[in-house]
Amino acid sequence: MNELIQLKPEISINKFDTAEKNSYLISFNNRNWKVSSIVYFICCQIKDTPATAQQLIEKKINDTPLNEKCVNDVLEFLTNNGMLIGTEAQKRPEKRNRYLWARITILPAKVVEKFHFLSVFFKTPFFIAMGVICLAFFGLIMLTHSSSEVSATIQALKFNDLIPFFIIVFLIGLFHEFGHSSALMHYNETPRRIGVAVYFIMPVLFSDVTNAWKLKKWQRCIVDLGGIYFQLMLSFILFIANYFWLKIPLLETAIIFSMLEVINNLNPFIRMDGFWLVCDALGITSPLAFLFAFITNPFRKNKNLQFQSFSTKYKIVIYTYAIATIVFLTYFFSVLVNSTRLAITYVAGDIQKLIYENDTISFTFGNAAEYLSKRFTTFIILFFMIRLVIKGISALIKLFFGAKNGTSNK
C-alpha cells in the first residue's frame, strides 16, 4: 500500500470521441483500451507524479471517495498490461479477429510508413476537388455499365487474361489500402501493416489502422473513406490514360470491376469501410452490442440515462440502422446456407462423374486449371463451413469439459 506507483511516460491518455459520455482511451505499446472515467482519473493521478495505493484511495472523484477494491482492480489492470513503471505485460495469446482469418503481411509497418508523402492527397483543397471529380466519375461508370454486363465480360475472358486482370485489380486494391494508411498519417498517427486475409469466405486486402481510435470522430470518418477515395482516384487516372492513349480493353474491364467493388466496400452491415464509417459517424465502437442495449433500454429497470438524452433524429437513425442490419444478416446467412448446399451438390456431382465417367475424362494441366478456376468459390465456401463447424465443435467441447471440471471459460 505504501509502494510508489507511476505510469510509464510513453502511455497516452485521451478523451475518446464517441456517443458515450465520459469515455476515454489509453494507448500503449501499439494497443488501445477504452476505459471508464474512474480508470482515467486514477491514471491521470499517477501519470507524472508517483503515488501510493493508499493515497489513491483517499482521492475523490466527483466528491465520491475511491474505495480500495476499485483502486486495486485498476492497478491490477495496469500491472497485467505492463503500464506501470517496473512492470512487464503478461504474455497472452494474441487476440484473433474471428471475422478476419488466414492473415498474411504484404507490407510491414516500416515499409508503409515510407509512403507518408501520399498523405498530401488529404490536404483540404485537393481532397475536396478530387473528391468531387471521383464521385462524378463513379456516378458515370455506374450509369453506363451494369453489373451483369461486367460479369459477362469477365466470364468471357480467356484463361491467359485472368492473371493480368487480377494483377490490375490487386494493385488498385493495394492502393485502396494505402488510402487508409495515408489518411492516418495525415493526422500524424502511425499506420501498421498492409496484408491479405479471408473475411468470412471472401479474400480481401486489409490495412491495420488501429491508431485511428485516437482521432476525433470526423477524422476517423476520413480514414474510413480514405481507401475508397484512393481507389476512385487511381481508377479515374487509369481510365483517362486508357481512354486517350493505352486503349487496352482488359484494363478498362479491370477498372470497371474495381468500381463495382466500391459498392461492396460501402456495405454498412458487414465489417467493410461502410460499416466503420457508420460506427464512427454514430460514435459507437461495437454496433451490435450498442444496438441491443439501446433497443432494450426502455424495458430495463436500470435505464441508461444517456440513451434517453439522445435526440429524436439520432434515435430514428439508430432504429433504422438496427432494422436494416437484422434484415441484411438474415439475408446474408440464408445466402450462406444456400451457397453451402449448392457447393455440396456441385462437389458430390463432380465425384460421381469422376467415379462413373473416369474413362471419358482426359486429365491435363489445362483441364485441371479450368476446373479449379470454375470451382474456386465452391471450395472456399466448403472450407469456410468446415472450419466453422470444427470451431463450433471445439467450443462445445471446451464448454462441456470446462463445466465438468469446474473451470470457467470467461
N, C-alpha and C positions, 0 to 999 in steps of 0.2 A: 504493500500500500504506500510505502514511503519512497519507492524507487521512482526516479525521474523518468518521464515518458515524453518523447518528442517524435513528430512525423519527420520522415526523410525529406530533405529540401526539394527533391525533384518532383514531388507529388503536387498536382494542381487540383484545386477545389473551385468549382464554378457553379453558378446558378444554372439549372437545366431548363431550357426554354421549351416547356410543354404546356398542355392544357391543365396539368395538375399543379396546384399551388404548393409552395414550399417543397419543391423537388430540386435535388442537387446532384452534381456529377463529380465523382472523384476519379482522376486519371493517373495511372501509374504503370510503368513497365509494359506499355502497349495494351493495357486493359482499362476498361471503364466500368464504374459501378454507379448505378442510380441509387441514391441514398436519401434518407429522411432528414428532416430539419434537426433532429437530435444528433444524428451522426455528423452532420455538417457542423453543428455547434461545437461538439467535442473536438473535431478535427481542427477547427479554427483556433480553439484554445491551446492546442499543442503544436500548431504549425511552426511557429517561430520561437515560442517560449516553452521550455520544458515544464512539466507539472507532474505531481503525483496523482495516483488514483483517488486518494482522499481529498485532495484539493479540487478535483473534478466533481466529486460527489457533492461538495459544498457549493458548486456553481448553481445558478438559477437560469432557466430558460423560460421567458415569458412569465416571470415571477413564480415559476414552479421549480423546486429543487430537483436535481437529478438523483435517482436512487442508485444504490450500489449495484443491483443486478443490471440495470440499464448501462451503466458505465462499464461494467465487466464484459457485457455482451459486445459492446462496441470495441473495446480493447482487444477482445479475442478475435474479432473480425479483422482488425488492423494487424494483429500479430500473425494470424494464419496466412495473410497475404503479403507479409514482409514489408509492411508500410511504416513500421516503427524503427527508429534507429537501433541497430543491434539485433534485428530480427531478419530471418530469411523466409521467403514464401514456402509453404509446404508444397511438395511436389504432388500434383494431382494429374490424373489423365486429362488430356486436352478435351474440352467440351466440343463435341462434334455437332455441326449443323445437320439435323436429321432430314432437312429438305435438300441439302446440297451435299452430294457424296462423290467419291472417286475423284477428289480434287488433285490436280496436278499443276504445279507452278510453271508458268511460261517465262515470266519476267519477275525476278525478285525485287524487293522494295528498293534496293540501292540503284538498280537499273531504272526503275520507274521514276525515281526522284531526279534523274538526269534529264528528264523531259519537262522540267519546270518551265522552260521557255513557252510551252504550249498554253500556259495559263494566261498569256497575253490575250487570247481569244475571249476571255471573260471580262475584259475591261468594258465598262458600261456602254460607251458609244458603239463600239464594234459589235458587242454582244446583241444589242437591240437591233442594229441594222442587219446583221447577218441572220438573226433570229427571224425577222420579218421575211427575208429572202427565202430562208429554209422552209418556213411554213407555207409560203406561196408555192414553192417547188413541190413540197409534199402534197399539197392540195391538187396541183396539176397532174401529178403522177397518179393519184388515186382516182381522179375523174376520167383519165384517159386509158387506164389499164385496169381490167378486172382481175380478181384473184384467180378465177377459173382460167382466164387467158394465160396468165403467168404460169399456173400449174401445168397447163397443157404444153406450154413451150419448154418447161423444164423436163417434163417426162419425155419429150421428143428429142432431147439432147442425146447425142451418141455417147457411148461409154468413154471414149477418149476425151470428150469435152467436159465430163463430170469433174475431173480432178482440177483443171484450171478454174472451172466455175466455182467450186467450193473453196479454192485458194483465195479468189477475189472476195467471196462472201466472208471468209475468215478474216482477211486483212481489214475489211470495213468494220467487222465486229470488234477486232482488236483496237481499232481507232476509237470505237464507241467506248471501250473501257478506259482508254486514255482520257476521254472526256470527263468521266467521273473523277479520276485521279487529278487531272489538271484543275478542275473546279475546286477541289480540296486544297491544292497548293496555292490557288489564287487567294484563299482565305488563310494562308500561312499555317496550314496544318500538313502533317506528313502522311503521304499515302503508303499503302503496303503493297503486297504482291498483286500481280495480274495472272490469272490462271484459267484452266478449263476444268469443268466438272460436269456432273449429271444432276439436273434438277428434276426430281421425280423420275421421268423417263426421257427428258429432253437434254441432249448435250448442249451446254452453254458455256460462254466465257464469263468470267467474273472479275471484278476489281474490288479489293478489300479496302474500303474507305471507312473503317470503324471510327477513326478520329473525327468523322463528321458529327458525331454526337456532341462534340464540344462546341459546335457552332450554334448560332441563333437559328430559330425555326426557318426563316425565309432563306438563310444561307444554305441550310440543309436541302431545301427545295431546289436550289440552283444546282447543288451536287447531284441530286436525283435526276434532274433534267440534262445534266452535262453530257451524259452518254448519247442520248438521242440527238442533242444539239450537234455534237461532233460527227455522228453518223450521217445526219442530214447534210451537214456542211461538206464532208468529203464526197458524199454521193452526188451532190449538186456539182461540185468541181469536176468529178469524173464524167458526169453526164454531159456537161458542156464541152469538155475536151473530146469526148467520144462523138458527140453530135457534129462538131465542126472539123475535127482532124482525124481521130483514130478510126472511127466508123467500124467498130468491132461488135457484131451482133451479140456475142457471148457476154461481153462486158455490159451491154445495155440490159440484158436479161438478169445478170447478177445484181446490178444497181436497183432495178425494179423489185427484185426479190427482197433486197435489203430494205426497201421502203415498206414492204408488207411486214417485215419483221418489226418495224417501228410500232405498228398496231399491236402486235403481240406484246411488246415491251410496255405498252401503255395500259395493259390489263391491270385494273386496280384490285383484283381479288386474289391473285397469287403473287408470290414474292418476287416480282419483277419491278422495273422502275416506277410504273404507275402505282403500284402498291405502296412503295416507300414515299412517293410523292403525297399520297393521301394521308399516310401516317404523319408526315411532317407538317402538312397543311392543317390537319386537325389537332396536331400537338399530342399524339399518342405514340407509344412505343410497342405495345402489344395489343393490336387491334381486337382480336377475338376475346381476350380477357377483359379488355376495356368495354367492348360492346355488351358482353354478358353482364358485367357489373352495372353498366348504365341501364340496360333494359330491365333488370331485376331489382333495381334500386327502389322503385315505388312500393315493392312488396316486402321490403326488409324492415325489421324493427329498428336497427341502427342504420339510418339512412345517411348516405354520403351527401352532405350539405353542398359540396362543390358541384355535384351533378345538378342539383336543384337551382343553382345560381346561373347555369348556362342559359344563354339567350334562346328564344324560340327558334330563330333561324338555325342556330348551331344544333339544336335538338333535332330539327327536321332533317338536316344533312346527315347526322349520325344514324337516325332511324332509317333513312333511305339507303344509306350505305350498308346497314345491317341486313335489311331485307334483300338487297341485291346480292350480298355476299352469300346468304343462305341459298338463294336461287342458283347462283353460279356453282357453288360447291356441290349441290345436288346434281346439277347437270354434269359437272366435271367427273364425279365419281360414277355416274351412270355411263358416261363415255368410257371411263377406265374399265369398268366391268364388261361392257360390250366389246371393247377392244381386246381384252384378255380372252373372252370367249371365242372371238374370231381368230386370234393368234393361235389358240389351241387347235381350232378346226383346221387352219392352214397347215400347221406342222404335222398334225395327225394325217392329213391328206397327203403331204409330201412323203411321210414314212410309208404309208400304204402304197403309194405309187412306186417308191423305191423297192419295196418288197415284191410287188406283183408285176412290175414292168421293168425289172432290172435289165433284161436282155435288150430292150429297145432304147435304153438311156446311154448316151455317149458321155463319158467323163473327161472333160477337157478343162484347162485353166479358164478359158473364156466362159464356158458354161457355168463353172463354179462361181466366177466373179459376178456373172449376171444374176445367178440365183441369190447370192449373198446381198447384192445391192437391192434386189426385189424384196427380200425378207429381212432387211436390216432392222426396220422399225418393229417388225414382229418379234425378233429375237430380243430387242431392247425391252419391249413390254413384258415378255415372259421372264426375262432376267430380273426386272424390277419386281414383278409379282412374287417370284420365288424368293427373292431377297426379303420382301415384305412379310411373307409367310414365315420364313425362318426367324426373322427378328421377333415376330409376334409369338411364335412358339417359345423362343428363348426367354422372352419377357414373362410368359406364363410359368415357365419352369422356375425362373428366379423368384417369382411371386409365391409359387406353391412351396418350394423348398425353404424360402426365406421365412414364410409364415410358420412352416412346420418346425423350423429350428429356432423360432422365436426372435429372428433378426428383423431389422427394419430396412425397407428399400427407399427411404426418403433421402 
